[in-house]
Structures are given as C-alpha cells and as structure tokens.
Amino acid sequence: MVGGTLALCSVALVGRAFDVQVLNNDFYVRQGDARALREIPIPTSRGMITDRNGEPLAVSTPVESVWANPQELLKHPDRIPELAEALDVPADYLTRKLTQRADKEFMYLQRRINPSQARKILAHGIPGVSSQREFRRFYPQGEALAHVLGFTNIDDAGQEGLELAFDEWLRGTPGAKRVIRDGQGRIIENVDLLRPAEPGRDLTLTIDRRIQYLAYRELRNALLEADASSGSVVVLDIATSEVLAMANLPSFNPNDLDGDRSDARRNRAVTDVVEPGSTMKPITIAAALSQGIVTPATVVDTSPGYMANGRYTINDFRNYGALTITGIITHSSNVGVAKLAERLPDDYFYDFVHGFGYGDKPGSGFPGESSGVLAGPGQWSGTDKRTMSYGYGLSATPLQIAMAYAALANDGVLTAPTFVKGQRNEGERVVDARVADQVLRMMQTVTETGGTATGAAILGYHVGGKTGTARKFSPTGGYSNKYIALFAGVVPVENPRFSMVVVINEPDSSKGYGYGGGAVAAPVFRNVMAGALRLMDVPPDDIETWLAAQAAEQAKRAKAAGGAGESGPVLPTAVAASTAGTASGPASLPDALPEPVTVGGAR
C-alpha cells in the first residue's frame, strides 16, 4: 500500500510537471522571461558635421557608461568600498546613493568614460555592476567654432547652435534588441533584434575652417591689443550668402563645459545688437541716389562742420566744407549724410532701410536670431531720421550688417544667409544695380589715401568698406563714454567675393591704438581677407598696384645687394585664373538637405 501510494504520488508529480512545463507552460515562461529576458536599446552615433571641404568639425566617439543594479549590489555591502575606490568616490557617498535607489534596478555610476577605464572597473567582478556603449561628441576646432556648432548634453542631444537647429537631422534613431541576462546583469545571449539602429545623417556646413581660424585668431589678437571686452566677425560669400566664418570672443570650450561662463556661450554675431554707427551711411546715400534727389557729382555744403538737431548737435570730425556725395563717404561726414536724410520722405527712408534686412530676422535658421530694432516713422521724434542716417537710433546684429553690405556688392540683391552647403535662398532686389555699383565705388575711397580706413587696404585688391565708431548706450540713459568700433567691407570691388563685418566692443583708447573703427576693426578685416583671398585663389583686381609694389621691393633688395634684381615680378597664381573659384573646386551636393529651424525671414 505504501509503495502503491508513493508510485501514485510520483505519477501525479510527473504528470503535473509535464503539464506546467509542456502543456500549460505560458505562465511560467512569462515569469522566467520577466527575470532574465530584457529589451535593451542599441545606441547610435550622431551624424558628423563637416566644413565645406569635408573637414570634420563635430564627430561622435564611442564611450562606455558604467551602471549598477542597486538591489543586487546592496546584497553585497562588503564590495561597496572596493567599487567606490575603483570609481574614485567616497564609500559613504556611494552607499548613500545606492540606498536612496534601493527599490530600483538601474542607476548610472559613471557616464561616458573611456572604454579602458570602464574595463578596469568591471575587472573587479562586483555583482550588479555592468556597462553599456554610448557616444560622446568631440569638437576638433575647440573654441574657434564653438558658437556656430554649439554643443550636446550628456544624452547627446543638441543644446545650442547648429547642434540644436539640426538636432533631428543629426541624432539618428536608437535600435532595440532582446537579450537574456544572468543574475549579475551580464548578457549571456542575444535573443532577437527588434529594431536596427539608424545612425544620424551627416551635415556639411558652408563654414571654411581655414577662414574661420583666421577670423578667430585675428579677432583674438585685436581684443588683446585694444583690451576690448568682446568682439565678433562675420564673413559671407556674396554670391550665395553662405556663412564662411563666424567668430566671437569671449568663447568657450565645447569639449569641456565645466566652469565656463554661460554668457560666453552666446553667439553675439546673431543675438547681440549694436548701433551700426557710420556703417549706416552707405545705405542712406543709396536711398538718396535711388530717390533721385542727388547724383554722385552733387555737392553738399557741410560747413561749419556741425548742425543743430533739436536739443543736440551733429558734429563732423572737422569742417570738411563742400563735399561731393563720394566725399561724404570718404570723410564720413555726419553733417553731409544728415542733410541728405532731411530731403528723404519718412516712409520712403524707413522702407528702404527695412528692405536691407534691418528690423527683420536674417532667416539663417540659427537659434536665437535677433531682428534688431528699427522703429517705424510713427514712433520717430523730429530728430530721429537724421541720427538714423548715420547709425544711431536703430540697432542690428553683425550678421545683418554683413547681409546689407553683401546686397550692395551683389548688384542690389539681398539674400538670406545660410549655414548649410548646397542650400540656396531666394534673393530679393532691394536697390537698383546701378545705384549699388555707385555706392560700392564710393566705399572704395574709404580704404584709399585720404579715407578713414587705409588700414583695411589689401595689396593687389580694391577694397570697398566703411568704418563705424558708435558710442554705447548707457543703462541709466543717454550715451556713455564707451565705444563700439566697426568696419564693414567687401572685396574685391571689381568682382565682389566676400562681405565681412568686424565689431570690437569697448576698446581701450589708452592702449595707443585708438577706439575708432579705422584703427581697431579695419586691420582685422585686412588680415582675414588677405588670407581668405589667397586661400580661395581669388584673382587681384588691382594688378598695377601689386606689380608696382613688387617692383619697388625688388629694386630695394637689388640696391641692398649691390646688383641687379630679378628679371621681373612673378604674378600670383590667381591672376592666371579666368574666373575666381575655390581651391577645392566644385563639390557634389547631397540628394536632400535638412530644413533649418524657421525663426524669421529676410525681406
């Protein structure tokens, strides 16, 4: 009987085991999977950002993140000090963090560290500790391009700059897979691929890293020499309105954000507005020429060098007497340009200036673009139009000023700037091509003998530009004794290629360099553009001056050597080129381009 009973019990147990393991095993399979089967993400790399020539500007590198299962790790409290030592953190701190998350199954211990560091930590074999693959952003150009690119956060999501504007294009889509983990969290089997990872798409910018470096270096040198507080440089390709360089100081290191001041991360070239000062005068003169109230040969009497303007007085540097319209630009006469503005209808002057993009967002798609300030005629007082004619009473960003000068050099067509190579924005005519050419020729005299910006002259090239020296507005009202030095220009005049704006904030005149745009900002233009013209192999448009200067230098060397010089000057490579072009030649364009963030449009 006992034997029979045991035999029946054995049969019953076997039957029951067969039932739960074979016939009706769904419940226990689910319970087992819940304890061992996991769905984990497959990380994907962020798309690479390159300059116009394919040089990497932002790349994602693989790193490891060490994590722990607090429930498992707290079962082995004797191993916590060992783990704390491996992580280089206090043991009591680690114990407290684990205790706070005792009901969790996951917490990060260290994120985005070198894979070799992660292997050293895992080599201790501490229960409940594992690692996972992630990616970290690296910026080879460092501070020089920080404001344009921006940066990503610890989860590799764009936070500033173009990283934010094109985050969806760059970030890709993580995949997912089902795995079996053991009791210590280690993967012992890959069960199924649920969704493959899709890496982010690459982005090719209009930036030329060589010109960008020149702009950053020269801006830094200028700020050091003038003991200025900040500065910005913008370089545009006139034909396409592509942003070739955009530099700001102070800057920050996007590879190490710890300790950086938050205000250093602001892209001043697109977010900060300044009163444009005398860089506004070519726009006012273009308005007068377009209205037909003057011609380039018209003479304006600026005597005695000042004029009343309500409770204030408009002053010139000295009494220039009778000046032609070109002379007003050459000598930067406030009185002369104010007299021209007097004769312009209010609505016409406002619409003309507005047409050049002042008062509108540039439409480049860069996050945080400022539209500047341009009040309508209904908000003007009796003196505002005169002061606006020479750059006070309105404000603009360095990018807006560069756009306006590019329009003058592009036969009067204004085009919204772009940061993405291959993206073309539609242009809009804002001034007649003949008038634009006349103003450009007038601006050429500014950099020649007798002009206010001879420091911007480039041997072998005709340079058109305008200086600006604006007093800073005081927070308490009125204007302070601090200045902003500006220079805006285009080169070469005969076949304009580049538009560039330099803004130097609060230069210290006691340093001996002065505080005017011609003394502080113009040399930055010359140094950057001289390098850019050479890098892009742009033919000279003033070859006679270049040949004369080279001949004089050869004669000087021959005299010093006591013999004959070389047989003749050697022409630069660019002179032989039939047309200007980039050294890299045409580049193929991607089939599709990302759409920038819509934050405004240029008129």
Buried (B, 14 or more C-beta within 10 A) or exposed (E): EEEEEEEEEEEEEEEEEEEEEEEEEEEEEEEEEEEBBBEBBBBBBBBBBBBBBEEBBBBBEEBBBBBBBBBBBBEEEEBBBBBBEBBEBEBEEBBEBBEEBEEEEEBEBBBBBEEEBBEEBBEEEBBBBBBBEBBBBEBEBBBBBBBBBBBBEEEBEBBBBBBBBBBEBBBBEEBBBBBBBEEBBEBEEEBEEEEEBEBBBBBBBBBBBBBBBBBBBBBBEBBEBBEBBBBBBBBBBBBBBBBBBBBBBBBBBBBEBEEBEEEBBBBBBBBBBBBBBBBBBBBBBBBBBBBEEBEBEBEBEBEEBBBEBEEEEBEBEEEBBEBBBBBBBBBBBBBBBBBBBEEBEBEEBBBBBBBBBBBBBBBBBBBBBBBBEBBEBEEBEEBBBBBBBBBBBBBBBBBBBBBBBBBBBBBBBBBBBBBBBBBEBEBBBBBBEEBBBBBBBBBBBBBEEEBBBBBBBBEBBBBBBBBBBBBBBEEEEEEEEBBBBBBBBBBBBEBBBBBBBBBBBBBBBEBEBBBBBBBBBBBBBBBBBBBBBEBBBBBBBBBEBBBEBBBEEBEEEEEEEEEEBEEEBEBBEBBEEEEBBBEEEEEEEEEEBBEBBEBBEBB
